[in-house]
Amino acid sequence: MKIRLTEEIWKEGNMYVSYCPELDIASCGEDVHQAKKNLIEAILINIEETKKMGTFEQFIEECGLEEINADILSVRKELVGFTPIEVAV
């Protein structure tokens, strides 16, 4: 089974932060690659723990994931663009 998720990455000081909004899980690294790797590890640990506790199905439901076919869970919404904007105030 696969889970299709969104990953946000931004630079904060001298670190890169990676965040998965659907699961509300974040991690960081010294570069983009390390931040991505650490986020995937954090997600896998979280999923493993929910399976051990018997709360995986509840976790998936609370995160807004649904089965789109027999092998893939996905969010109901899909990020199609991300662009910084400036607004005068």
N, C-alpha and C positions, 0 to 999 in steps of 0.2 A: 504494500500500500504506500502511496505517496500523498503528501499534503502540499498543496500549492499555496504559498504564502507571499507576503510582501516584505521586502527588506529595504529599510531606509538607512542611509549611511551619511554621516556628516562629520566634519572636522571640528573638534572642540579642543582648543589649545594645541598641544602637540600630539594628541591622541585622536583616533578615529572611532566614532561610536556607531554601532549597528543596532538597529531596532526592528522588531517584528510587531507591528501594531495589532494584528489579529490575536496574537498570543500574549501581548504586553510583556515581551521578553527583550532585554537589551544586553549587549556585551560591548567590548571595546578591544582595540589593538593598536600597535604602533604604526600599522599601515592598513590600507583597505583590505588586503588579502587576509591579514591576521584578524581583523575585526569580523569579516565574513565567517572565517573558520571558527572563531570563538562563539559567534551567534549560533551557528549550526550545532555546535557542541552543547550550548546551553539549552537549545530547543530539544535536542535528543535526550538530554538528562531529564528535562521536565516531563517529556512524554513517557520515558521509562518509569519515572516515579509515579505518575498518574496510573500507569498500568499496574504497578506493584500494589498501589493502594486500592485498585478496583474502581477508580474514578475517571478513567480515560474517556468513556462515552459521554459523561457529564461535562468533562473538560472541553471536548470537541463541540458539544452543543452550545456551551456558554461562550465559546470563541466565535460562534457564528459560522462554523464550517459545515458543509453539507456534502454528501456523496454525489459526485457528478457522473461517475461510472464505477464499476466494480473495484477499480484500483486507485482512484484519485479522490481525495477530499479537497474542497476549495471553498473560498469565501463567496458570499453572495454578491460581493462587489469586486470589481477589478480596477486597479490603478492603471490609468491610461496616459497619464502625463504628470510631470512634476516640474514646475518652473518657478524660480523665485520671482516675486513681483515687488514693486515699490508703490506705496500709497502715500500721497501727501496728506498730512494731518495738521 
